Amino acid sequence: MKRIANAVGKFTLCAATAIALSAQTFTTLATFDGTDGLFPVAPVVQAIDGDFYGTTREGGTHTYDLYSAGTVFKITPSGALATLYDFCTQGSYPNCTDGAWPMAGLVQAANGDLYGTTSNGGATSVGTVFKITPGAR
């Protein structure tokens, strides 16, 4: 009898948990349109200012052929999206001296600057490490 009561108690707990979990909500904060970025493949990082920062693999306003070289973006918790940087501003592909196609997230240093990498571009066309200061745009 004790086993049946234990099983009923566990079932009730699982059912109550499932009911509580179904109350979760999902909200889309922003949608990229291409000029502000395409293909955000890496997670965002919440900086000390409370905003979220990330990269997009492609998109931006500096276009060559059919592609563009990616962006660094900021999004507020309420969903205001701003592009902080468009890659390939200093040349045209394959001579993107500032880098192209960031495919990893950013990290924030103790001084507040954000650091990241690109998978192409730079002086040797095999990628860059970059630093960007967060700020409003």
CORNOR-V276029 format. One record per backbone hydrogen bond with DSSP energy under -1.0 kcal/mol. NH is the residue of the N-H (numbers start at 1). CO is the residue of the C=O. E is the energy in kcal/mol with one decimal. If there is no record, write none. Layout:
NH	CO	E
NH	CO	E
This chain:
5	1	-2.1
6	2	-2.2
7	3	-2.5
8	4	-2.6
9	5	-2.2
10	6	-2.3
11	7	-2.5
12	8	-2.4
13	9	-2.2
14	10	-2.5
15	11	-2.6
16	12	-2.5
17	13	-2.3
18	14	-2.4
19	15	-2.1
20	16	-2.2
21	17	-2.4
22	18	-1.5
23	20	-1.2
24	21	-1.7
34	37	-1.5
38	58	-2.8
41	39	-1.4
45	53	-2.5
47	51	-2.6
50	47	-2.2
52	75	-2.8
53	45	-2.5
54	73	-2.1
56	71	-2.1
57	39	-2.4
58	38	-2.3
60	34	-3.0
63	61	-1.0
64	67	-2.7
67	64	-2.1
70	59	-1.9
71	56	-1.0
72	85	-2.0
73	54	-2.8
74	82	-2.8
75	52	-2.7
76	80	-1.8
79	76	-2.0
82	74	-2.7
84	72	-2.9
85	72	-1.6
87	70	-2.6
95	92	-3.2
97	90	-1.2
97	95	-1.6
99	96	-1.6
100	120	-2.3
101	69	-2.9
107	115	-2.1
109	113	-2.8
112	109	-2.0
114	132	-3.1
115	107	-2.8
116	130	-2.1
118	128	-2.3
119	101	-1.7
120	100	-1.6
122	96	-3.4
127	121	-2.9
130	116	-2.7
132	114	-2.7
